[in-house]
């Protein structure tokens, strides 16, 4: 790497850097996590067969659990939220990716929001919150999102997708929430099919009460109940 490239890397933000690399082509400049460590960050389908030699598709290590969206696997219902700017949860295995890319589109495939996501140093569940300075989700409209890892070479295992629809709370749900302690509201959301609120409410309880095994156990039970057993015990990363 010449002096110009070193100066460029030290001055760009993570997002600008990754977008520049995508424009130039990863074959032009090869980067690793050690390179990105010198850059100041803004703050954080399906599985494939393992490849001999210790890595899978040059992005995952052999034997790792797959990149997994935390969306129910046991039913085909629309996944709901009450939030205008919801949080999406994804399990990210240990990997050698440069960063992650999150894209949200509406039902016409128009891009609503996109961002480059800094990945954790070890495997775990991350939450991607749509910032409040972005357009809010419209009630009753369907949206689709994708999350992909930016690897040195494109591989099919490095992308997952999901759907989301914002709804208004019913009068019955509002009444139940008002009568329920904050520590138990996740269950009300879950019973009403408001998946994203159930997750984010429990996640906030776990982060606020890291030594309370009750909330961790409830988190695991919730994931197990929708077929996410494989990642139910994985650590929840800080936002």
The 8 nearest C-alpha neighbors of each residue, nearest first, counted from 0:
[[1, 4, 5, 2, 3, 28, 29, 6],
 [0, 2, 4, 3, 5, 6, 7, 28],
 [3, 1, 5, 4, 6, 0, 7, 8],
 [2, 4, 6, 5, 1, 7, 0, 8],
 [3, 5, 7, 1, 6, 2, 0, 8],
 [6, 4, 2, 8, 7, 3, 9, 1],
 [7, 5, 9, 3, 4, 8, 2, 10],
 [6, 8, 4, 10, 5, 9, 3, 11],
 [9, 7, 5, 6, 10, 11, 4, 38],
 [8, 10, 6, 7, 38, 11, 5, 37],
 [9, 11, 7, 8, 6, 12, 38, 39],
 [12, 10, 8, 16, 15, 9, 7, 13],
 [11, 13, 15, 14, 16, 40, 39, 38],
 [14, 12, 16, 40, 15, 17, 38, 11],
 [13, 15, 17, 16, 12, 115, 18, 114],
 [16, 14, 18, 12, 13, 17, 11, 19],
 [15, 17, 13, 19, 14, 18, 11, 12],
 [18, 16, 20, 19, 14, 15, 13, 21],
 [17, 19, 21, 15, 20, 16, 14, 22],
 [20, 18, 22, 16, 17, 21, 15, 23],
 [21, 19, 17, 23, 22, 18, 24, 25],
 [20, 22, 18, 24, 19, 23, 17, 25],
 [23, 21, 19, 20, 24, 18, 25, 17],
 [22, 24, 20, 21, 19, 27, 25, 28],
 [25, 23, 21, 26, 22, 20, 27, 28],
 [24, 26, 27, 28, 20, 151, 29, 21],
 [25, 27, 24, 28, 29, 151, 23, 152],
 [28, 26, 25, 24, 23, 29, 20, 30],
 [27, 29, 25, 26, 30, 20, 24, 23],
 [30, 28, 25, 26, 27, 31, 151, 20],
 [31, 29, 34, 28, 32, 97, 35, 33],
 [30, 32, 34, 33, 97, 35, 29, 95],
 [31, 33, 35, 34, 36, 97, 30, 95],
 [34, 32, 36, 31, 35, 37, 30, 38],
 [33, 35, 31, 32, 36, 37, 30, 38],
 [36, 34, 32, 38, 37, 33, 31, 13],
 [35, 37, 33, 34, 38, 32, 39, 40],
 [38, 36, 35, 34, 39, 9, 33, 8],
 [37, 39, 35, 36, 9, 40, 13, 12],
 [38, 40, 12, 37, 41, 13, 36, 35],
 [41, 39, 42, 13, 12, 38, 117, 43],
 [40, 42, 39, 12, 13, 43, 14, 117],
 [41, 40, 43, 39, 117, 238, 13, 116],
 [117, 118, 116, 238, 42, 119, 40, 237],
 [45, 159, 156, 158, 46, 155, 157, 160],
 [44, 46, 156, 47, 65, 159, 66, 67],
 [45, 47, 65, 156, 44, 48, 66, 64],
 [46, 48, 156, 49, 45, 155, 55, 65],
 [47, 49, 50, 46, 55, 61, 56, 62],
 [50, 48, 55, 61, 47, 51, 62, 54],
 [49, 51, 55, 54, 52, 48, 53, 56],
 [52, 50, 53, 49, 54, 55, 61, 48],
 [51, 53, 54, 50, 61, 55, 49, 60],
 [52, 54, 61, 51, 60, 50, 55, 49],
 [55, 53, 60, 61, 59, 57, 50, 52],
 [56, 54, 50, 59, 49, 57, 60, 61],
 [55, 57, 58, 154, 54, 59, 50, 152],
 [58, 56, 55, 54, 59, 152, 151, 150],
 [57, 59, 95, 56, 94, 96, 150, 55],
 [60, 58, 94, 55, 54, 57, 95, 61],
 [59, 61, 54, 55, 53, 63, 94, 62],
 [60, 62, 54, 53, 63, 49, 55, 59],
 [61, 63, 60, 64, 49, 53, 59, 54],
 [64, 62, 61, 60, 65, 92, 59, 93],
 [63, 65, 92, 62, 66, 229, 230, 67],
 [66, 64, 46, 67, 63, 92, 45, 156],
 [65, 67, 91, 90, 92, 64, 157, 159],
 [66, 68, 90, 89, 65, 69, 159, 91],
 [69, 67, 89, 70, 90, 159, 88, 160],
 [70, 68, 89, 88, 67, 71, 90, 227],
 [69, 71, 68, 72, 161, 78, 194, 225],
 [72, 70, 225, 73, 226, 74, 69, 227],
 [73, 71, 226, 225, 74, 70, 227, 75],
 [72, 74, 225, 71, 226, 75, 224, 227],
 [75, 73, 76, 72, 71, 225, 77, 226],
 [74, 76, 77, 73, 72, 71, 78, 70],
 [75, 77, 74, 78, 79, 192, 71, 73],
 [78, 76, 79, 75, 163, 164, 162, 141],
 [79, 77, 163, 194, 76, 164, 162, 80],
 [78, 80, 193, 164, 163, 194, 165, 77],
 [79, 81, 165, 195, 193, 82, 196, 164],
 [82, 80, 165, 166, 167, 83, 168, 79],
 [83, 81, 85, 84, 80, 165, 196, 136],
 [82, 84, 135, 136, 85, 81, 165, 137],
 [85, 83, 129, 82, 135, 131, 130, 136],
 [86, 84, 82, 128, 129, 83, 87, 80],
 [85, 87, 128, 127, 126, 129, 88, 84],
 [86, 88, 127, 126, 128, 85, 89, 195],
 [89, 87, 126, 69, 125, 127, 68, 86],
 [90, 88, 68, 69, 124, 125, 67, 91],
 [89, 91, 124, 67, 123, 66, 68, 125],
 [90, 92, 66, 123, 122, 124, 89, 93],
 [93, 91, 122, 66, 94, 64, 63, 123],
 [92, 94, 122, 121, 59, 91, 60, 63],
 [95, 93, 59, 58, 96, 92, 60, 122],
 [94, 96, 58, 59, 97, 150, 93, 31],
 [97, 95, 150, 149, 98, 94, 58, 148],
 [96, 98, 149, 150, 32, 31, 95, 30],
 [99, 97, 117, 149, 96, 118, 116, 148],
 [100, 98, 148, 116, 147, 149, 115, 117],
 [99, 101, 115, 147, 146, 114, 116, 148],
 [100, 102, 146, 114, 113, 145, 115, 99],
 [103, 101, 113, 145, 144, 112, 146, 100],
 [102, 104, 144, 112, 111, 143, 110, 113],
 [105, 103, 110, 111, 108, 109, 143, 142],
 [104, 106, 142, 108, 107, 109, 143, 141],
 [105, 107, 108, 141, 142, 104, 143, 109],
 [106, 108, 109, 105, 104, 110, 142, 141],
 [109, 107, 104, 105, 106, 110, 143, 142],
 [110, 108, 104, 107, 105, 111, 106, 103],
 [109, 111, 104, 112, 103, 108, 105, 102],
 [112, 110, 104, 103, 109, 105, 113, 134],
 [113, 111, 103, 102, 110, 114, 104, 133],
 [114, 112, 102, 101, 103, 111, 115, 100],
 [113, 115, 101, 100, 116, 102, 112, 14],
 [114, 116, 100, 14, 99, 101, 98, 117],
 [117, 115, 99, 98, 100, 118, 43, 114],
 [116, 118, 43, 98, 99, 115, 119, 40],
 [117, 119, 98, 43, 116, 99, 120, 97],
 [120, 118, 121, 43, 117, 122, 236, 123],
 [119, 121, 118, 122, 93, 94, 32, 123],
 [122, 120, 93, 119, 123, 92, 94, 118],
 [121, 123, 92, 93, 91, 119, 120, 124],
 [122, 124, 234, 233, 91, 90, 235, 236],
 [125, 123, 90, 235, 89, 236, 91, 234],
 [124, 126, 236, 89, 88, 90, 123, 235],
 [125, 127, 88, 87, 86, 238, 128, 89],
 [126, 128, 87, 86, 88, 125, 129, 238],
 [129, 127, 86, 85, 130, 126, 87, 84],
 [128, 130, 84, 85, 86, 131, 127, 133],
 [131, 129, 132, 133, 128, 84, 85, 134],
 [130, 132, 133, 84, 129, 135, 134, 83],
 [133, 131, 130, 134, 135, 129, 84, 112],
 [132, 134, 131, 130, 135, 129, 112, 84],
 [135, 133, 136, 132, 111, 131, 112, 84],
 [134, 136, 83, 84, 137, 133, 131, 132],
 [137, 135, 83, 165, 138, 84, 134, 140],
 [136, 138, 140, 135, 139, 165, 83, 164],
 [137, 139, 165, 166, 140, 136, 167, 164],
 [138, 140, 166, 165, 164, 137, 141, 167],
 [141, 139, 138, 137, 164, 142, 165, 106],
 [142, 140, 164, 106, 163, 105, 139, 143],
 [143, 141, 105, 163, 106, 104, 162, 164],
 [142, 144, 162, 104, 161, 103, 163, 105],
 [145, 143, 103, 161, 102, 160, 162, 104],
 [146, 144, 160, 102, 159, 101, 147, 161],
 [145, 147, 101, 159, 100, 158, 160, 102],
 [146, 148, 158, 100, 157, 99, 159, 149],
 [147, 149, 99, 157, 150, 96, 98, 100],
 [148, 150, 96, 98, 97, 99, 147, 151],
 [151, 149, 96, 152, 58, 148, 97, 153],
 [150, 152, 25, 153, 149, 57, 96, 58],
 [151, 153, 150, 154, 57, 56, 25, 58],
 [154, 152, 150, 151, 155, 149, 157, 56],
 [153, 155, 156, 157, 56, 152, 150, 58],
 [156, 154, 157, 44, 158, 153, 47, 45],
 [157, 155, 44, 46, 154, 158, 47, 45],
 [156, 158, 148, 147, 155, 154, 66, 159],
 [159, 157, 147, 146, 44, 156, 155, 148],
 [160, 158, 44, 146, 145, 147, 68, 67],
 [161, 159, 145, 144, 146, 158, 68, 162],
 [160, 162, 144, 143, 145, 163, 159, 68],
 [163, 161, 143, 142, 144, 78, 164, 77],
 [162, 164, 78, 142, 79, 141, 143, 77],
 [165, 163, 141, 79, 140, 142, 80, 139],
 [164, 166, 80, 138, 81, 79, 139, 136],
 [167, 165, 138, 81, 139, 80, 168, 164],
 [166, 168, 81, 169, 138, 165, 139, 80],
 [169, 167, 172, 173, 166, 170, 81, 171],
 [168, 170, 172, 171, 173, 167, 174, 166],
 [169, 171, 173, 172, 174, 168, 175, 167],
 [172, 170, 174, 169, 173, 175, 168, 176],
 [171, 173, 175, 169, 174, 170, 168, 176],
 [174, 172, 170, 176, 171, 175, 169, 177],
 [173, 175, 171, 177, 172, 176, 170, 178],
 [176, 174, 172, 178, 177, 173, 179, 171],
 [175, 177, 179, 173, 178, 174, 172, 184],
 [176, 178, 174, 175, 179, 173, 180, 172],
 [179, 177, 175, 176, 174, 180, 173, 184],
 [178, 180, 176, 177, 184, 175, 183, 181],
 [181, 179, 182, 183, 184, 178, 176, 177],
 [182, 180, 184, 183, 179, 185, 176, 200],
 [181, 183, 180, 184, 204, 185, 201, 179],
 [184, 182, 181, 185, 180, 186, 179, 187],
 [183, 185, 187, 186, 181, 182, 179, 176],
 [184, 186, 197, 188, 183, 187, 200, 201],
 [187, 185, 189, 184, 188, 183, 190, 197],
 [188, 186, 184, 190, 189, 185, 191, 176],
 [189, 187, 193, 197, 185, 191, 186, 190],
 [188, 190, 186, 192, 191, 197, 187, 193],
 [189, 191, 187, 192, 188, 186, 193, 185],
 [192, 190, 188, 189, 193, 187, 172, 194],
 [191, 193, 189, 190, 194, 188, 79, 78],
 [194, 192, 79, 188, 80, 191, 189, 196],
 [193, 195, 197, 192, 196, 79, 189, 78],
 [194, 196, 198, 80, 197, 193, 199, 79],
 [197, 195, 199, 198, 194, 200, 193, 80],
 [196, 198, 185, 188, 194, 200, 189, 195],
 [199, 197, 195, 201, 196, 200, 202, 194],
 [198, 200, 202, 196, 201, 197, 203, 195],
 [201, 199, 203, 197, 202, 198, 185, 196],
 [202, 200, 204, 198, 203, 199, 185, 205],
 [201, 203, 199, 205, 204, 200, 198, 206],
 [202, 204, 206, 200, 201, 205, 207, 199],
 [205, 203, 201, 207, 202, 206, 208, 200],
 [206, 204, 208, 202, 209, 203, 207, 214],
 [205, 207, 203, 209, 204, 208, 202, 237],
 [208, 206, 204, 205, 203, 209, 202, 210],
 [207, 209, 205, 211, 206, 210, 204, 214],
 [210, 208, 205, 206, 211, 207, 212, 204],
 [211, 209, 208, 212, 205, 213, 207, 215],
 [210, 212, 213, 208, 209, 214, 215, 205],
 [211, 213, 215, 214, 216, 210, 209, 205],
 [214, 212, 216, 211, 215, 217, 218, 205],
 [215, 213, 217, 216, 212, 205, 218, 211],
 [214, 216, 218, 212, 217, 213, 219, 205],
 [215, 217, 219, 213, 214, 218, 212, 220],
 [216, 218, 214, 220, 219, 215, 221, 213],
 [219, 217, 215, 221, 216, 220, 214, 222],
 [218, 220, 231, 216, 222, 217, 221, 223],
 [221, 219, 217, 223, 218, 222, 224, 216],
 [220, 222, 218, 224, 219, 223, 217, 225],
 [223, 221, 227, 219, 224, 220, 231, 225],
 [222, 224, 228, 220, 227, 226, 225, 221],
 [223, 225, 221, 222, 226, 220, 227, 228],
 [226, 224, 71, 73, 223, 222, 72, 227],
 [227, 225, 223, 72, 228, 224, 73, 71],
 [226, 228, 222, 223, 229, 225, 230, 231],
 [229, 227, 223, 231, 226, 230, 222, 219],
 [228, 230, 227, 231, 232, 64, 226, 223],
 [229, 231, 233, 228, 232, 227, 90, 222],
 [232, 230, 219, 228, 222, 233, 229, 227],
 [233, 231, 230, 219, 234, 229, 228, 215],
 [232, 234, 230, 123, 231, 235, 124, 122],
 [235, 233, 123, 124, 236, 232, 122, 231],
 [234, 236, 124, 123, 125, 233, 237, 202],
 [237, 235, 125, 124, 123, 234, 238, 119],
 [236, 238, 235, 125, 206, 43, 126, 124],
 [237, 126, 43, 236, 125, 127, 128, 235]]
